[in-house]
Amino acid sequence: MLSDAQLAEVLNWIAGHFGADQPAAAVSPFTAQEVAAHRRMPMASVQATRREVVKELAATGSAPAEDY
């Protein structure tokens, strides 16, 4: 299992390599504290959360294909 700091580093790497068309400097990096806060919130429904994330991404123009 990754520590909060390690997971923040992974998320920042992913955002930097596979992020939207925005430059990495325009987006605040994930912090260990942010990861820790979100890790403690269990998801009631993974599918519902995934749908919401894709919906939010679609609003920014960076959503995956509908069949993703």
PDB file of N, H, CA, C and O in Angstrom:
ATOM      1  N   MET A   1       0.836  -1.173   0.000  1.00  0.00           N
ATOM      2  CA  MET A   1       0.000   0.000   0.000  1.00  0.00           C
ATOM      3  C   MET A   1       0.885   1.242   0.000  1.00  0.00           C
ATOM      4  O   MET A   1       1.886   1.316   0.713  1.00  0.00           O
ATOM      5  N   LEU A   2       0.493   2.204  -0.810  1.00  0.00           N
ATOM      6  H   LEU A   2      -0.321   2.144  -1.389  1.00  0.00           H
ATOM      7  CA  LEU A   2       1.253   3.448  -0.890  1.00  0.00           C
ATOM      8  C   LEU A   2       0.885   4.373   0.266  1.00  0.00           C
ATOM      9  O   LEU A   2      -0.257   4.397   0.725  1.00  0.00           O
ATOM     10  N   SER A   3       1.872   5.128   0.722  1.00  0.00           N
ATOM     11  H   SER A   3       2.800   5.109   0.349  1.00  0.00           H
ATOM     12  CA  SER A   3       1.584   6.146   1.733  1.00  0.00           C
ATOM     13  C   SER A   3       0.836   7.292   1.057  1.00  0.00           C
ATOM     14  O   SER A   3       0.754   7.346  -0.170  1.00  0.00           O
ATOM     15  N   ASP A   4       0.293   8.202   1.855  1.00  0.00           N
ATOM     16  H   ASP A   4       0.360   8.157   2.851  1.00  0.00           H
ATOM     17  CA  ASP A   4      -0.416   9.351   1.297  1.00  0.00           C
ATOM     18  C   ASP A   4       0.523  10.182   0.416  1.00  0.00           C
ATOM     19  O   ASP A   4       0.127  10.643  -0.654  1.00  0.00           O
ATOM     20  N   ALA A   5       1.751  10.368   0.865  1.00  0.00           N
ATOM     21  H   ALA A   5       2.073   9.994   1.735  1.00  0.00           H
ATOM     22  CA  ALA A   5       2.727  11.143   0.092  1.00  0.00           C
ATOM     23  C   ALA A   5       3.085  10.439  -1.216  1.00  0.00           C
ATOM     24  O   ALA A   5       3.211  11.083  -2.258  1.00  0.00           O
ATOM     25  N   GLN A   6       3.246   9.125  -1.160  1.00  0.00           N
ATOM     26  H   GLN A   6       3.144   8.602  -0.314  1.00  0.00           H
ATOM     27  CA  GLN A   6       3.563   8.372  -2.376  1.00  0.00           C
ATOM     28  C   GLN A   6       2.408   8.422  -3.373  1.00  0.00           C
ATOM     29  O   GLN A   6       2.625   8.585  -4.574  1.00  0.00           O
ATOM     30  N   LEU A   7       1.186   8.283  -2.875  1.00  0.00           N
ATOM     31  H   LEU A   7       1.010   8.150  -1.900  1.00  0.00           H
ATOM     32  CA  LEU A   7       0.031   8.340  -3.758  1.00  0.00           C
ATOM     33  C   LEU A   7      -0.102   9.733  -4.372  1.00  0.00           C
ATOM     34  O   LEU A   7      -0.439   9.853  -5.550  1.00  0.00           O
ATOM     35  N   ALA A   8       0.152  10.769  -3.609  1.00  0.00           N
ATOM     36  H   ALA A   8       0.426  10.671  -2.652  1.00  0.00           H
ATOM     37  CA  ALA A   8       0.127  12.133  -4.149  1.00  0.00           C
ATOM     38  C   ALA A   8       1.143  12.263  -5.279  1.00  0.00           C
ATOM     39  O   ALA A   8       0.846  12.868  -6.309  1.00  0.00           O
ATOM     40  N   GLU A   9       2.336  11.705  -5.100  1.00  0.00           N
ATOM     41  H   GLU A   9       2.578  11.214  -4.263  1.00  0.00           H
ATOM     42  CA  GLU A   9       3.356  11.746  -6.149  1.00  0.00           C
ATOM     43  C   GLU A   9       2.889  11.025  -7.408  1.00  0.00           C
ATOM     44  O   GLU A   9       3.095  11.520  -8.516  1.00  0.00           O
ATOM     45  N   VAL A  10       2.268   9.870  -7.249  1.00  0.00           N
ATOM     46  H   VAL A  10       2.101   9.468  -6.349  1.00  0.00           H
ATOM     47  CA  VAL A  10       1.754   9.113  -8.398  1.00  0.00           C
ATOM     48  C   VAL A  10       0.670   9.916  -9.116  1.00  0.00           C
ATOM     49  O   VAL A  10       0.687  10.028 -10.342  1.00  0.00           O
ATOM     50  N   LEU A  11      -0.271  10.475  -8.354  1.00  0.00           N
ATOM     51  H   LEU A  11      -0.284  10.385  -7.358  1.00  0.00           H
ATOM     52  CA  LEU A  11      -1.335  11.275  -8.961  1.00  0.00           C
ATOM     53  C   LEU A  11      -0.772  12.480  -9.708  1.00  0.00           C
ATOM     54  O   LEU A  11      -1.251  12.822 -10.790  1.00  0.00           O
ATOM     55  N   ASN A  12       0.224  13.112  -9.143  1.00  0.00           N
ATOM     56  H   ASN A  12       0.613  12.835  -8.265  1.00  0.00           H
ATOM     57  CA  ASN A  12       0.849  14.263  -9.812  1.00  0.00           C
ATOM     58  C   ASN A  12       1.578  13.838 -11.081  1.00  0.00           C
ATOM     59  O   ASN A  12       1.567  14.560 -12.078  1.00  0.00           O
ATOM     60  N   TRP A  13       2.206  12.682 -11.045  1.00  0.00           N
ATOM     61  H   TRP A  13       2.215  12.096 -10.235  1.00  0.00           H
ATOM     62  CA  TRP A  13       2.875  12.170 -12.248  1.00  0.00           C
ATOM     63  C   TRP A  13       1.850  11.882 -13.338  1.00  0.00           C
ATOM     64  O   TRP A  13       2.050  12.254 -14.494  1.00  0.00           O
ATOM     65  N   ILE A  14       0.751  11.221 -12.974  1.00  0.00           N
ATOM     66  H   ILE A  14       0.589  10.919 -12.034  1.00  0.00           H
ATOM     67  CA  ILE A  14      -0.301  10.910 -13.946  1.00  0.00           C
ATOM     68  C   ILE A  14      -0.869  12.198 -14.534  1.00  0.00           C
ATOM     69  O   ILE A  14      -1.034  12.312 -15.749  1.00  0.00           O
ATOM     70  N   ALA A  15      -1.165  13.154 -13.679  1.00  0.00           N
ATOM     71  H   ALA A  15      -1.031  13.061 -12.692  1.00  0.00           H
ATOM     72  CA  ALA A  15      -1.724  14.428 -14.156  1.00  0.00           C
ATOM     73  C   ALA A  15      -0.753  15.126 -15.096  1.00  0.00           C
ATOM     74  O   ALA A  15      -1.172  15.745 -16.074  1.00  0.00           O
ATOM     75  N   GLY A  16       0.532  15.032 -14.812  1.00  0.00           N
ATOM     76  H   GLY A  16       0.873  14.528 -14.018  1.00  0.00           H
ATOM     77  CA  GLY A  16       1.539  15.671 -15.657  1.00  0.00           C
ATOM     78  C   GLY A  16       1.727  14.986 -16.994  1.00  0.00           C
ATOM     79  O   GLY A  16       2.047  15.639 -17.986  1.00  0.00           O
ATOM     80  N   HIS A  17       1.534  13.680 -17.032  1.00  0.00           N
ATOM     81  H   HIS A  17       1.274  13.149 -16.225  1.00  0.00           H
ATOM     82  CA  HIS A  17       1.763  12.924 -18.262  1.00  0.00           C
ATOM     83  C   HIS A  17       0.507  12.676 -19.074  1.00  0.00           C
ATOM     84  O   HIS A  17       0.577  12.550 -20.296  1.00  0.00           O
ATOM     85  N   PHE A  18      -0.631  12.605 -18.421  1.00  0.00           N
ATOM     86  H   PHE A  18      -0.688  12.708 -17.428  1.00  0.00           H
ATOM     87  CA  PHE A  18      -1.862  12.265 -19.118  1.00  0.00           C
ATOM     88  C   PHE A  18      -2.961  13.293 -18.884  1.00  0.00           C
ATOM     89  O   PHE A  18      -4.129  13.016 -19.153  1.00  0.00           O
ATOM     90  N   GLY A  19      -2.607  14.472 -18.388  1.00  0.00           N
ATOM     91  H   GLY A  19      -1.658  14.697 -18.169  1.00  0.00           H
ATOM     92  CA  GLY A  19      -3.593  15.498 -18.070  1.00  0.00           C
ATOM     93  C   GLY A  19      -4.184  16.147 -19.299  1.00  0.00           C
ATOM     94  O   GLY A  19      -3.829  15.829 -20.434  1.00  0.00           O
ATOM     95  N   ALA A  20      -5.090  17.059 -19.045  1.00  0.00           N
ATOM     96  H   ALA A  20      -5.379  17.318 -18.123  1.00  0.00           H
ATOM     97  CA  ALA A  20      -5.749  17.809 -20.118  1.00  0.00           C
ATOM     98  C   ALA A  20      -4.729  18.715 -20.804  1.00  0.00           C
ATOM     99  O   ALA A  20      -3.529  18.631 -20.547  1.00  0.00           O
ATOM    100  N   ASP A  21      -5.219  19.557 -21.658  1.00  0.00           N
ATOM    101  H   ASP A  21      -6.195  19.625 -21.867  1.00  0.00           H
ATOM    102  CA  ASP A  21      -4.351  20.456 -22.416  1.00  0.00           C
ATOM    103  C   ASP A  21      -3.783  21.592 -21.580  1.00  0.00           C
ATOM    104  O   ASP A  21      -2.999  22.396 -22.082  1.00  0.00           O
ATOM    105  N   GLN A  22      -4.168  21.668 -20.316  1.00  0.00           N
ATOM    106  H   GLN A  22      -4.806  21.014 -19.908  1.00  0.00           H
ATOM    107  CA  GLN A  22      -3.668  22.725 -19.452  1.00  0.00           C
ATOM    108  C   GLN A  22      -2.226  22.431 -19.045  1.00  0.00           C
ATOM    109  O   GLN A  22      -1.883  21.280 -18.777  1.00  0.00           O
ATOM    110  N   PRO A  23      -1.389  23.450 -18.997  1.00  0.00           N
ATOM    111  CA  PRO A  23      -0.028  23.212 -18.505  1.00  0.00           C
ATOM    112  C   PRO A  23      -0.050  22.790 -17.039  1.00  0.00           C
ATOM    113  O   PRO A  23      -0.893  23.247 -16.266  1.00  0.00           O
ATOM    114  N   ALA A  24       0.865  21.931 -16.669  1.00  0.00           N
ATOM    115  H   ALA A  24       1.549  21.560 -17.297  1.00  0.00           H
ATOM    116  CA  ALA A  24       0.907  21.405 -15.298  1.00  0.00           C
ATOM    117  C   ALA A  24       1.009  22.518 -14.268  1.00  0.00           C
ATOM    118  O   ALA A  24       0.491  22.379 -13.161  1.00  0.00           O
ATOM    119  N   ALA A  25       1.670  23.624 -14.611  1.00  0.00           N
ATOM    120  H   ALA A  25       2.091  23.737 -15.511  1.00  0.00           H
ATOM    121  CA  ALA A  25       1.827  24.721 -13.660  1.00  0.00           C
ATOM    122  C   ALA A  25       0.496  25.391 -13.333  1.00  0.00           C
ATOM    123  O   ALA A  25       0.378  26.045 -12.297  1.00  0.00           O
ATOM    124  N   ALA A  26      -0.510  25.241 -14.202  1.00  0.00           N
ATOM    125  H   ALA A  26      -0.414  24.711 -15.044  1.00  0.00           H
ATOM    126  CA  ALA A  26      -1.810  25.875 -13.994  1.00  0.00           C
ATOM    127  C   ALA A  26      -2.675  25.106 -12.997  1.00  0.00           C
ATOM    128  O   ALA A  26      -3.704  25.611 -12.548  1.00  0.00           O
ATOM    129  N   VAL A  27      -2.269  23.905 -12.658  1.00  0.00           N
ATOM    130  H   VAL A  27      -1.433  23.494 -13.023  1.00  0.00           H
ATOM    131  CA  VAL A  27      -3.052  23.051 -11.768  1.00  0.00           C
ATOM    132  C   VAL A  27      -2.282  22.835 -10.479  1.00  0.00           C
ATOM    133  O   VAL A  27      -1.083  22.555 -10.508  1.00  0.00           O
ATOM    134  N   SER A  28      -2.961  22.964  -9.349  1.00  0.00           N
ATOM    135  H   SER A  28      -3.934  23.192  -9.326  1.00  0.00           H
ATOM    136  CA  SER A  28      -2.297  22.733  -8.071  1.00  0.00           C
ATOM    137  C   SER A  28      -1.994  21.252  -7.918  1.00  0.00           C
ATOM    138  O   SER A  28      -2.857  20.418  -8.193  1.00  0.00           O
ATOM    139  N   PRO A  29      -0.793  20.910  -7.488  1.00  0.00           N
ATOM    140  CA  PRO A  29      -0.465  19.495  -7.302  1.00  0.00           C
ATOM    141  C   PRO A  29      -1.216  18.914  -6.103  1.00  0.00           C
ATOM    142  O   PRO A  29      -1.583  19.625  -5.168  1.00  0.00           O
ATOM    143  N   PHE A  30      -1.427  17.612  -6.162  1.00  0.00           N
ATOM    144  H   PHE A  30      -1.129  17.034  -6.922  1.00  0.00           H
ATOM    145  CA  PHE A  30      -2.035  16.914  -5.029  1.00  0.00           C
ATOM    146  C   PHE A  30      -1.039  16.918  -3.867  1.00  0.00           C
ATOM    147  O   PHE A  30       0.172  16.834  -4.073  1.00  0.00           O
ATOM    148  N   THR A  31      -1.561  17.015  -2.660  1.00  0.00           N
ATOM    149  H   THR A  31      -2.545  17.083  -2.493  1.00  0.00           H
ATOM    150  CA  THR A  31      -0.710  16.969  -1.473  1.00  0.00           C
ATOM    151  C   THR A  31      -1.026  15.701  -0.677  1.00  0.00           C
ATOM    152  O   THR A  31      -2.078  15.087  -0.852  1.00  0.00           O
ATOM    153  N   ALA A  32      -0.102  15.327   0.194  1.00  0.00           N
ATOM    154  H   ALA A  32       0.752  15.826   0.337  1.00  0.00           H
ATOM    155  CA  ALA A  32      -0.329  14.162   1.057  1.00  0.00           C
ATOM    156  C   ALA A  32      -1.547  14.400   1.954  1.00  0.00           C
ATOM    157  O   ALA A  32      -2.300  13.466   2.230  1.00  0.00           O
ATOM    158  N   GLN A  33      -1.744  15.632   2.408  1.00  0.00           N
ATOM    159  H   GLN A  33      -1.132  16.390   2.184  1.00  0.00           H
ATOM    160  CA  GLN A  33      -2.880  15.949   3.266  1.00  0.00           C
ATOM    161  C   GLN A  33      -4.202  15.788   2.507  1.00  0.00           C
ATOM    162  O   GLN A  33      -5.181  15.285   3.058  1.00  0.00           O
ATOM    163  N   GLU A  34      -4.224  16.218   1.236  1.00  0.00           N
ATOM    164  H   GLU A  34      -3.428  16.626   0.788  1.00  0.00           H
ATOM    165  CA  GLU A  34      -5.430  16.082   0.425  1.00  0.00           C
ATOM    166  C   GLU A  34      -5.758  14.605   0.194  1.00  0.00           C
ATOM    167  O   GLU A  34      -6.913  14.194   0.300  1.00  0.00           O
ATOM    168  N   VAL A  35      -4.740  13.823  -0.118  1.00  0.00           N
ATOM    169  H   VAL A  35      -3.802  14.158  -0.204  1.00  0.00           H
ATOM    170  CA  VAL A  35      -4.940  12.387  -0.325  1.00  0.00           C
ATOM    171  C   VAL A  35      -5.463  11.749   0.957  1.00  0.00           C
ATOM    172  O   VAL A  35      -6.391  10.942   0.912  1.00  0.00           O
ATOM    173  N   ALA A  36      -4.881  12.098   2.089  1.00  0.00           N
ATOM    174  H   ALA A  36      -4.126  12.753   2.126  1.00  0.00           H
ATOM    175  CA  ALA A  36      -5.302  11.523   3.372  1.00  0.00           C
ATOM    176  C   ALA A  36      -6.767  11.833   3.657  1.00  0.00           C
ATOM    177  O   ALA A  36      -7.506  10.965   4.122  1.00  0.00           O
ATOM    178  N   ALA A  37      -7.185  13.048   3.383  1.00  0.00           N
ATOM    179  H   ALA A  37      -6.584  13.752   3.005  1.00  0.00           H
ATOM    180  CA  ALA A  37      -8.571  13.443   3.655  1.00  0.00           C
ATOM    181  C   ALA A  37      -9.547  12.657   2.783  1.00  0.00           C
ATOM    182  O   ALA A  37     -10.602  12.237   3.260  1.00  0.00           O
ATOM    183  N   HIS A  38      -9.207  12.457   1.518  1.00  0.00           N
ATOM    184  H   HIS A  38      -8.350  12.798   1.131  1.00  0.00           H
ATOM    185  CA  HIS A  38     -10.110  11.754   0.613  1.00  0.00           C
ATOM    186  C   HIS A  38     -10.069  10.242   0.807  1.00  0.00           C
ATOM    187  O   HIS A  38     -11.056   9.560   0.532  1.00  0.00           O
ATOM    188  N   ARG A  39      -8.965   9.720   1.267  1.00  0.00           N
ATOM    189  H   ARG A  39      -8.163  10.274   1.490  1.00  0.00           H
ATOM    190  CA  ARG A  39      -8.880   8.278   1.510  1.00  0.00           C
ATOM    191  C   ARG A  39      -9.793   7.841   2.643  1.00  0.00           C
ATOM    192  O   ARG A  39     -10.246   6.697   2.675  1.00  0.00           O
ATOM    193  N   ARG A  40     -10.058   8.725   3.549  1.00  0.00           N
ATOM    194  H   ARG A  40      -9.690   9.655   3.523  1.00  0.00           H
ATOM    195  CA  ARG A  40     -10.872   8.368   4.713  1.00  0.00           C
ATOM    196  C   ARG A  40     -12.363   8.434   4.418  1.00  0.00           C
ATOM    197  O   ARG A  40     -13.170   8.080   5.277  1.00  0.00           O
ATOM    198  N   MET A  41     -12.749   8.880   3.225  1.00  0.00           N
ATOM    199  H   MET A  41     -12.094   9.168   2.528  1.00  0.00           H
ATOM    200  CA  MET A  41     -14.160   8.960   2.855  1.00  0.00           C
ATOM    201  C   MET A  41     -14.500   7.763   1.967  1.00  0.00           C
ATOM    202  O   MET A  41     -14.162   7.752   0.784  1.00  0.00           O
ATOM    203  N   PRO A  42     -15.166   6.757   2.533  1.00  0.00           N
ATOM    204  CA  PRO A  42     -15.499   5.592   1.709  1.00  0.00           C
ATOM    205  C   PRO A  42     -16.535   5.951   0.645  1.00  0.00           C
ATOM    206  O   PRO A  42     -17.404   6.794   0.869  1.00  0.00           O
ATOM    207  N   MET A  43     -16.433   5.306  -0.507  1.00  0.00           N
ATOM    208  H   MET A  43     -15.727   4.621  -0.689  1.00  0.00           H
ATOM    209  CA  MET A  43     -17.400   5.521  -1.578  1.00  0.00           C
ATOM    210  C   MET A  43     -18.609   4.632  -1.340  1.00  0.00           C
ATOM    211  O   MET A  43     -18.476   3.425  -1.135  1.00  0.00           O
ATOM    212  N   ALA A  44     -19.784   5.237  -1.367  1.00  0.00           N
ATOM    213  H   ALA A  44     -19.892   6.217  -1.533  1.00  0.00           H
ATOM    214  CA  ALA A  44     -21.006   4.457  -1.216  1.00  0.00           C
ATOM    215  C   ALA A  44     -21.243   3.628  -2.469  1.00  0.00           C
ATOM    216  O   ALA A  44     -21.720   2.496  -2.393  1.00  0.00           O
ATOM    217  N   SER A  45     -20.910   4.196  -3.620  1.00  0.00           N
ATOM    218  H   SER A  45     -20.523   5.116  -3.682  1.00  0.00           H
ATOM    219  CA  SER A  45     -21.106   3.500  -4.890  1.00  0.00           C
ATOM    220  C   SER A  45     -19.992   3.899  -5.852  1.00  0.00           C
ATOM    221  O   SER A  45     -19.911   5.052  -6.275  1.00  0.00           O
ATOM    222  N   VAL A  46     -19.148   2.954  -6.190  1.00  0.00           N
ATOM    223  H   VAL A  46     -19.214   2.018  -5.846  1.00  0.00           H
ATOM    224  CA  VAL A  46     -18.051   3.230  -7.118  1.00  0.00           C
ATOM    225  C   VAL A  46     -18.604   3.653  -8.476  1.00  0.00           C
ATOM    226  O   VAL A  46     -18.087   4.585  -9.092  1.00  0.00           O
ATOM    227  N   GLN A  47     -19.646   2.978  -8.943  1.00  0.00           N
ATOM    228  H   GLN A  47     -20.065   2.221  -8.442  1.00  0.00           H
ATOM    229  CA  GLN A  47     -20.221   3.309 -10.251  1.00  0.00           C
ATOM    230  C   GLN A  47     -20.800   4.717 -10.269  1.00  0.00           C
ATOM    231  O   GLN A  47     -20.597   5.451 -11.236  1.00  0.00           O
ATOM    232  N   ALA A  48     -21.508   5.103  -9.231  1.00  0.00           N
ATOM    233  H   ALA A  48     -21.673   4.507  -8.445  1.00  0.00           H
ATOM    234  CA  ALA A  48     -22.082   6.445  -9.164  1.00  0.00           C
ATOM    235  C   ALA A  48     -20.980   7.493  -9.113  1.00  0.00           C
ATOM    236  O   ALA A  48     -21.084   8.535  -9.761  1.00  0.00           O
ATOM    237  N   THR A  49     -19.927   7.227  -8.351  1.00  0.00           N
ATOM    238  H   THR A  49     -19.843   6.380  -7.825  1.00  0.00           H
ATOM    239  CA  THR A  49     -18.802   8.156  -8.269  1.00  0.00           C
ATOM    240  C   THR A  49     -18.117   8.271  -9.616  1.00  0.00           C
ATOM    241  O   THR A  49     -17.768   9.371 -10.045  1.00  0.00           O
ATOM    242  N   ARG A  50     -17.921   7.151 -10.285  1.00  0.00           N
ATOM    243  H   ARG A  50     -18.204   6.257  -9.936  1.00  0.00           H
ATOM    244  CA  ARG A  50     -17.292   7.156 -11.600  1.00  0.00           C
ATOM    245  C   ARG A  50     -18.120   7.967 -12.599  1.00  0.00           C
ATOM    246  O   ARG A  50     -17.570   8.754 -13.368  1.00  0.00           O
ATOM    247  N   ARG A  51     -19.443   7.774 -12.587  1.00  0.00           N
ATOM    248  H   ARG A  51     -19.890   7.135 -11.961  1.00  0.00           H
ATOM    249  CA  ARG A  51     -20.318   8.543 -13.479  1.00  0.00           C
ATOM    250  C   ARG A  51     -20.186  10.032 -13.215  1.00  0.00           C
ATOM    251  O   ARG A  51     -20.138  10.828 -14.154  1.00  0.00           O
ATOM    252  N   GLU A  52     -20.127  10.417 -11.942  1.00  0.00           N
ATOM    253  H   GLU A  52     -20.166   9.771 -11.180  1.00  0.00           H
ATOM    254  CA  GLU A  52     -20.003  11.832 -11.581  1.00  0.00           C
ATOM    255  C   GLU A  52     -18.668  12.405 -12.050  1.00  0.00           C
ATOM    256  O   GLU A  52     -18.616  13.530 -12.547  1.00  0.00           O
ATOM    257  N   VAL A  53     -17.600  11.645 -11.894  1.00  0.00           N
ATOM    258  H   VAL A  53     -17.642  10.732 -11.490  1.00  0.00           H
ATOM    259  CA  VAL A  53     -16.280  12.103 -12.347  1.00  0.00           C
ATOM    260  C   VAL A  53     -16.277  12.298 -13.862  1.00  0.00           C
ATOM    261  O   VAL A  53     -15.774  13.307 -14.355  1.00  0.00           O
ATOM    262  N   VAL A  54     -16.833  11.347 -14.595  1.00  0.00           N
ATOM    263  H   VAL A  54     -17.241  10.527 -14.193  1.00  0.00           H
ATOM    264  CA  VAL A  54     -16.878  11.452 -16.055  1.00  0.00           C
ATOM    265  C   VAL A  54     -17.739  12.644 -16.467  1.00  0.00           C
ATOM    266  O   VAL A  54     -17.414  13.350 -17.421  1.00  0.00           O
ATOM    267  N   LYS A  55     -18.836  12.863 -15.747  1.00  0.00           N
ATOM    268  H   LYS A  55     -19.100  12.290 -14.972  1.00  0.00           H
ATOM    269  CA  LYS A  55     -19.709  14.015 -16.032  1.00  0.00           C
ATOM    270  C   LYS A  55     -18.940  15.324 -15.832  1.00  0.00           C
ATOM    271  O   LYS A  55     -19.030  16.233 -16.658  1.00  0.00           O
ATOM    272  N   GLU A  56     -18.193  15.415 -14.746  1.00  0.00           N
ATOM    273  H   GLU A  56     -18.120  14.677 -14.076  1.00  0.00           H
ATOM    274  CA  GLU A  56     -17.397  16.619 -14.479  1.00  0.00           C
ATOM    275  C   GLU A  56     -16.302  16.794 -15.528  1.00  0.00           C
ATOM    276  O   GLU A  56     -16.024  17.917 -15.949  1.00  0.00           O
ATOM    277  N   LEU A  57     -15.681  15.697 -15.953  1.00  0.00           N
ATOM    278  H   LEU A  57     -15.906  14.785 -15.611  1.00  0.00           H
ATOM    279  CA  LEU A  57     -14.662  15.780 -16.994  1.00  0.00           C
ATOM    280  C   LEU A  57     -15.277  16.235 -18.314  1.00  0.00           C
ATOM    281  O   LEU A  57     -14.668  17.014 -19.048  1.00  0.00           O
ATOM    282  N   ALA A  58     -16.485  15.751 -18.619  1.00  0.00           N
ATOM    283  H   ALA A  58     -16.979  15.119 -18.023  1.00  0.00           H
ATOM    284  CA  ALA A  58     -17.158  16.145 -19.855  1.00  0.00           C
ATOM    285  C   ALA A  58     -17.405  17.650 -19.879  1.00  0.00           C
ATOM    286  O   ALA A  58     -17.338  18.276 -20.937  1.00  0.00           O
ATOM    287  N   ALA A  59     -17.688  18.225 -18.727  1.00  0.00           N
ATOM    288  H   ALA A  59     -17.742  17.716 -17.867  1.00  0.00           H
ATOM    289  CA  ALA A  59     -17.933  19.663 -18.644  1.00  0.00           C
ATOM    290  C   ALA A  59     -16.679  20.465 -18.977  1.00  0.00           C
ATOM    291  O   ALA A  59     -16.770  21.620 -19.392  1.00  0.00           O
ATOM    292  N   THR A  60     -15.512  19.855 -18.797  1.00  0.00           N
ATOM    293  H   THR A  60     -15.438  18.917 -18.460  1.00  0.00           H
ATOM    294  CA  THR A  60     -14.259  20.543 -19.114  1.00  0.00           C
ATOM    295  C   THR A  60     -13.740  20.163 -20.495  1.00  0.00           C
ATOM    296  O   THR A  60     -12.737  20.705 -20.958  1.00  0.00           O
ATOM    297  N   GLY A  61     -14.425  19.229 -21.150  1.00  0.00           N
ATOM    298  H   GLY A  61     -15.240  18.788 -20.773  1.00  0.00           H
ATOM    299  CA  GLY A  61     -14.022  18.812 -22.484  1.00  0.00           C
ATOM    300  C   GLY A  61     -12.957  17.740 -22.489  1.00  0.00           C
ATOM    301  O   GLY A  61     -12.357  17.481 -23.532  1.00  0.00           O
ATOM    302  N   SER A  62     -12.699  17.106 -21.355  1.00  0.00           N
ATOM    303  H   SER A  62     -13.186  17.316 -20.507  1.00  0.00           H
ATOM    304  CA  SER A  62     -11.633  16.102 -21.303  1.00  0.00           C
ATOM    305  C   SER A  62     -12.126  14.738 -20.843  1.00  0.00           C
ATOM    306  O   SER A  62     -11.365  13.970 -20.255  1.00  0.00           O
ATOM    307  N   ALA A  63     -13.387  14.433 -21.104  1.00  0.00           N
ATOM    308  H   ALA A  63     -14.006  15.057 -21.581  1.00  0.00           H
ATOM    309  CA  ALA A  63     -13.945  13.153 -20.672  1.00  0.00           C
ATOM    310  C   ALA A  63     -13.536  12.022 -21.598  1.00  0.00           C
ATOM    311  O   ALA A  63     -13.316  12.244 -22.789  1.00  0.00           O
ATOM    312  N   PRO A  64     -13.433  10.811 -21.063  1.00  0.00           N
ATOM    313  CA  PRO A  64     -13.161   9.654 -21.922  1.00  0.00           C
ATOM    314  C   PRO A  64     -14.404   9.346 -22.763  1.00  0.00           C
ATOM    315  O   PRO A  64     -15.472   9.922 -22.551  1.00  0.00           O
ATOM    316  N   ALA A  65     -14.248   8.451 -23.695  1.00  0.00           N
ATOM    317  H   ALA A  65     -13.381   7.983 -23.867  1.00  0.00           H
ATOM    318  CA  ALA A  65     -15.365   8.036 -24.550  1.00  0.00           C
ATOM    319  C   ALA A  65     -16.496   7.485 -23.681  1.00  0.00           C
ATOM    320  O   ALA A  65     -16.251   6.980 -22.585  1.00  0.00           O
ATOM    321  N   GLU A  66     -17.730   7.582 -24.170  1.00  0.00           N
ATOM    322  H   GLU A  66     -17.929   7.993 -25.060  1.00  0.00           H
ATOM    323  CA  GLU A  66     -18.879   7.137 -23.381  1.00  0.00           C
ATOM    324  C   GLU A  66     -18.819   5.655 -23.029  1.00  0.00           C
ATOM    325  O   GLU A  66     -19.354   5.247 -21.998  1.00  0.00           O
ATOM    326  N   ASP A  67     -18.184   4.852 -23.859  1.00  0.00           N
ATOM    327  H   ASP A  67     -17.749   5.183 -24.696  1.00  0.00           H
ATOM    328  CA  ASP A  67     -18.115   3.405 -23.590  1.00  0.00           C
ATOM    329  C   ASP A  67     -16.933   3.044 -22.699  1.00  0.00           C
ATOM    330  O   ASP A  67     -16.637   1.861 -22.529  1.00  0.00           O
ATOM    331  N   TYR A  68     -16.252   4.031 -22.127  1.00  0.00           N
ATOM    332  H   TYR A  68     -16.492   4.992 -22.264  1.00  0.00           H
ATOM    333  CA  TYR A  68     -15.092   3.800 -21.267  1.00  0.00           C
ATOM    334  C   TYR A  68     -15.502   3.057 -20.026  1.00  0.00           C
ATOM    335  O   TYR A  68     -14.661   2.768 -19.174  1.00  0.00           O
TER     336      TYR A  68
END
